[in-house]
Amino acid sequence: MAALGGTGAKVGINYLKYYGKRVMAGSDDSTEEKHARKLDEENASTIYETFSKLKGGPLKLAQMLSIDKNLLPTAYANQFVQAQYSVPPLSYPLVVRTFCREFGKEPLDIFDRFDREAAHGASIGQVHKASLKGLDYAVKVQYPGVAESLKSDLRVIKPIALRILGLRHRDVEKYFQEVETRLLEETDYGLELERSLHLSKASAHLPNVRFPEYHPELSSRHILSMRWIDGIPLDRFADGETSQEKRDLIGQALWDFYSHQVHDLNLFHADPHPGNFLVSDGMLCVLDFGCTKQITKEFYRKQFRFLDPNLPKNPALLEEALRDLKVIIPSDTGKEIHQIMMLCRTWLDLLALPFRSERFNFGDPGFLKSIYDLGEENRKADNLRTMKGERGSPDTIYVNRAFFGLYSLLGRLRAQVSISLPDWLR
């Protein structure tokens, strides 16, 4: 709280500087835009620096927000994307302490070799490379106290998030509760191990998809061990020089992976940032099942009913579906209902495009740009911001996060993908 209070003070000073520059510069639009952009950059840098030191809930929030580029101002999105990779490491003595608490032994009492420096850092824990009997392991060690402090973390940073996003507390409380539930699950490496074993087994038949080999005997509630996989992070693979054939192969594996888990298992990987995937020997490697989401058959029916191509053409059916999902609520006026339905049609025409063809080119820059532009337009729309009430199911957060992340990754890959539809849509 002290750290965030200090950050708030710095942000306040940045605003004072900004208003001072506005007064000095007059009303020139280009100059004002430049100062506003500079303000965002300074505030975003200040907030991210604090979040990265605090780790836990604040850093996880930054990581989640960074997936959706049009949810945040550009300066914040550019800073928060670092949460996927660039995190200050935990000191080695604290790693040793965690091992002693979990196993009663130090790392080198268990492994033949254990790197003191973390290979990767994230919001909840960091990964060390180790070896045992000639085999290499990735050992994920949770930051001490993360689980215990998470609720208070979220309570303290909630006002910051609401201010950045321009939202009202009473309208989004159940969504914050959903985020808190998922984050608390991420701190339970025993649950992550269970779901990793289940989902990797249930998805083992998918072509060109690979999973680590997990080791329960070397794992606990706060330590998770798996076989090390060498490969290229998905974003570096996507941004590098590679053939269209390889892009399509990895893109197809990614699409099939999510399609199977969402439509067939109703339990899916819900953290689609590129740091959770590698490309190794021409295969997509899924590294982390810390964030997963289980949905009920009833919610699945309500949510994916919107993929029915007949729905946008039938106003009565569309309104029924929106009421069923509680996007339209009883207190809405006729004008508000009309605005919601028009917006929904626009989004469906855009987001359902991949499902309307047998093969879709995510490499078309116009597709993702249209999504970003519409998102930015909605973010600034006063008529949407002033609508009151809790809308929709909190279950939609991680479904939308999964598919938006999927679209973004496929767009970055510039992949052309054959679309597999659930049986009921064929």
N, C-alpha and C positions, 0 to 999 in steps of 0.2 A: 504493500500500500504506500509505503514511503517512496519507493522507486517510481511508482505511477504518479504519485503526487508531485514529485520533482519533474517528471515528464510533462505533467499538466502545466506546471509553471513555465517550463521552456516553451511549450506550445503557445501559452498566453503571451509571452514576450514576443514570439514570432508574429502573432497577430498585431500587437502594438506597433511593431516595426512596419508591418504591411500597411496598416491604416495611415501611419505617418508618411510612408512613401506615396500613398494615394493622394494625400492632401498636397504634398510637394509637387506631384506630377500633374495634377489637374485631372481633366476628364478624358484624356486621350485613350481610346479603346485599346490600341496595340500595347501601350505602356502598361495599362492596368492589367491586361491579360498576362503580360510578362511577369509582373509582380505577383499576381495570383498563382501562376505556375511555380514561381520561386517559393511562395509560401507553402504550397502543397509539398514540394520537394523537401523543404526543411522540416516540416512537421512529420512527414512520412519517415524520414531518416531518423528523427528523434524517437518516434514511437517504436520503430522496428529495433533500434539499438537496445531499448529497454526490454522489449518483448524477448529478444534473443538471449539476453542475460537471465531473464526470469524463467525461460523455458516453460514447460508445462502448458497450462491453459492459454496464457497469452500467446505463446509461439504457435500453438496448435490453431488458434483462431486465425492468426496471420496466414498460416499454411492453407487453411480451408478457403479463406477469402481470396487467396492468390489464384485459385483455379479459375474463377469466373472473372475475366478481365473487365467486363462491363458492370460488375457490381461495385467496383471501387474507382475513384479518380485514378488516372494513369500513374501519377507519382507513387501512390500507395501500392498499386498493383506491382510496379517495378521493384519496390523495396521488399514487399512481402513475399515475392516469389523466391527470395533467398532462403526462406524457411524450409524449402524443399531439400536444400543441400547444405548451405553455409551457416553452420551453427557453432558457436564457441564450445569446445569439448569440455567434458567433465574431467576433473583431475583424477589421475590414476589411483591415489590413495582412497578416494571415495569408491572407485570401482572395486578395489580390494575389500573394502568394508562391506559392500553389497554381497560379494561372494562369501565372505565369512558369515554374514547373517543368514544367507540362503542355504549354504552347503556346509558351513563349519570349516571351510578350507579356502585358501587363497587360489587365484587363477592358476598359478604354476604348480599347485598341488594336484590339479585336475588335468591340465593340458601340458603337453611337452613344450609348447611355445605359446605365448600370449602377448600380442603387441600392446605395449603401453599406450601408444597413441591410437585414438579411435580412427577407423577407416572412414566412417560416415557418422554424422550427427543429425538428430532430428528433434522434434518437440518433446517426445515422451522418453526417449532413450537414445543410446548411441551404439554403434556396431564396432566390435573389435575382431580382428582376424586372429585365429588361433590354429594350432595343429595338434593332432593326437594320433599316434601310431601311423604316421605317414599321410594322414588325411587332413585337409584344411577345413576349418569351420568358420562360420560367421556367428559371433556370439553377441546378442543384443542385450545390453545392460540398461535397466531402467534407472532414470535419475532418482536419487533418494528423495522421498517426501512428495513426489508428484501426485500420487493418488490421494494422499491426505490433504493436500493443499488445493486440489483442483476445484472444488466447489467454491472456496473463498476466492480463488483466482477469477473464476467466471463472474462471481458477484461483483468484484471490483472492476473488471474490465468491461462489464456489460454497458455501463453508461458511455464509455468511449466508443464501443461498437455502434450503439444506437445513434450517437452523434455523427459518426462518420457516414452511416447508412441513411440517416434522416428518418428513423423509425420511432414509433411510440411503444413504450414498454408494455402497456396493457394489450396491445394488438399482437405482440410477438412472444409473449411469455411461454406459451406451450412449445414454440419452436426452440427457444433457449433450453427448455427442459429436455427436449429430444437431443439436442447437441450435447448437453451435460451427460445424459445417459450413455450416448455412444462414446464420449471421451472417457468416462469411467470404465467402460468395457475395455478400452484400449490399454488401460493400466493393468489389466489382468492378463498376464502372459500365459497363465494356465488356460484361460478361455481362448486366447489367440492360438495356442498350440492345438487345442481341440478342434477349432474351426479350420485351421490350416490343414490338419490331417484329413478332416471330412471333405472340405472343398477341393483339395488337390486330388483326392481319390475319386470324388464324384465327377471331376473334370479331366481325369487322366486320359480319356479317349479322344479329347480334342486334338486335331492335327496341329503340329508346330507350336504347341504350348507346353512349357516345362515348369516344374515346381521344385523347390529345394527338398532335400531329404531331411526331415525333422528328427531330432533326437530328444525324446522325453527324459531319458536318463541324465541328460546334461542340462535340463531345463527346470525352472521353478516358476513361482508367481511373478518374480521380477527379473528373471534371466531366461532367455530363449536361445537355444543353440540349433543350428542347422548347417548342412554342408555348404561350403563356400562355392559360389558360382562366379567364374570370370566372364565378363561380358562388357558391352558398351551400354551406358545409360540410354534409355529410349529417346530422350530429347537430343542427345549428341548423335545418335544414329540417324534420327530424322533430319537433323540440320547438316549432316555430313554428305559427302559424295557417295551416293549409292544408287543402284539401278532401280528403275520403276518396278521391275519384277520382284525385287527384294522388299521394296516398300509395300507392295500389294500383299505379299506373303505375310509380313508382320501385321499389317493392317487387318487382313482377314482373320488372323489368329486372335487379334484383340477384339474384333467384332464378335466372333464365335464364342469367345470366352465370356463376354458380358451377356450375350443373347442367351446362352445356355443357363447361366446362373440366375438371371432375372426371370426368364420366362419358364424355365423348367424346374429350377430348384427353389425359386422365391427366396433365396439366400445368396447374397452377392457381395463381392469386393466393392467397398464404397469409398475408396480413397484413390481416385484415378489420377494422381499426379505422377509425372514421368519418373520421379525418383524411386517409385515402387516397381519399376519394370526395367529389365535388361534385355538386350539382344545378344544371344550366345549361340554360335554354331548354326546360325540361320533360324533360330527358334526364339519365341517370346518367352521370357522367364518372369514369372510373377513372384515377387520377393516377400510381400508383406500382407498378411491378412489381419492386421491389428484392427482395422475399421471395417466391419461387415454389418450388413443390415438384413434382418429377417422381416419379410412382409407376409401378411395373411392372404389367403385366397380371396377374401372379400375385398380387401383393399386393392389387390392386384386387379380384380375385375373392374373396380371403379376407376382406377388410374389409367389402365391401358385400354379402357373403352374408347378413349380419345383417339386411338389409332384407327378406329373404324372409319373408312373413307366417306361413308354416308353421313356421318354425324355433323360435320360442318354445314352440310347442305340442308339439314332439317332443323330449323330453329327450335321446335318443340323438344326434339330429342337432345339437342345441345344444351338447352336450359335445364332439362331434367338431369343430364349428366353433371352439370356444374352445381346444381343443388345437391345432388347425391354426394358429391365430394366436398360440399360446404364451401365452395368458392363463391357462390351466390347464397346469401344468408337472408332470413326472414325480414330483417329490418331494411333491406335495400329498397331504394326508390326505383320507379320505372326507368328513370334516366340512368341510374347506376347499373341496373341490370343490362340495359342496352349497351353501355360503355364496356362492361365486362365481357359481354358476348362478342362484341366487335373485336375487342382485344384478343379474345381467345381464338376466334377465327383466324386472325392475322398470324398468331403464334403457331396454330396448327398447320396452316398452309406452309409455314417455313420449317418447323421442327419435324414434321412428319414426312417431309420430302424423301428422305432415304428409304422410308418404308413403302413408298409408292412406286418403286422401280426394282427390277431384278438385280441391277448393279448400279452402285452410286459412286460418283467421283467426289470424294472429300477434298481432293486437291484443287477444286474450283474455288479460288479465293473469294468469289462473290458470295458463296454460301455462308461461310463463317462471318464475313464482313456484314452481311445482312442481319445475322443474329446479334453481333456486337452493336450495330447501329440501332436496331430495334430495342435492345436492352438499354442502351444509353438514352434513347428517347423516352422509354417508360420510366427510367430512373429519375428523369427530370420532370415528368408529367405531374402537374399540380393536382389534376382530378383524381389520379391514382393515390397520391400521397395523402390526400384528405379523406379518403374512404376509411370509415371506422370499422372496428370489429375484427375478431379472429377469423381468418379465412383459410379454408382448406385443411387438410390433415397434416400433422407434423411428419408423417411418414413420407410425404412428398419431398422433404428436404434432401434426403440421401438418394432417393430415386433420381431426382433432377440433377443432383451433384454427379451421380454416376454417369448419366447420359451426356450431360454437358461436358464433363471431363473426357468421355469417350469421343465425342465429336471433335473436341479440341485436339486430342492426341492424333486422331485420324487426319485432321486437317494439317497438323504439323508434319505428319508422315507423307502427306499428299498422296494418300492411298486410294485406290479404286477397289471397292469391296462388293462381293456378291451378298445380297441381303437375305438372311434367313429369317422367316417370319414364324411366329407361334402358330400352331396348327389351326386355332380358331380364326386366324386372319387369312388363311390360304383359301 
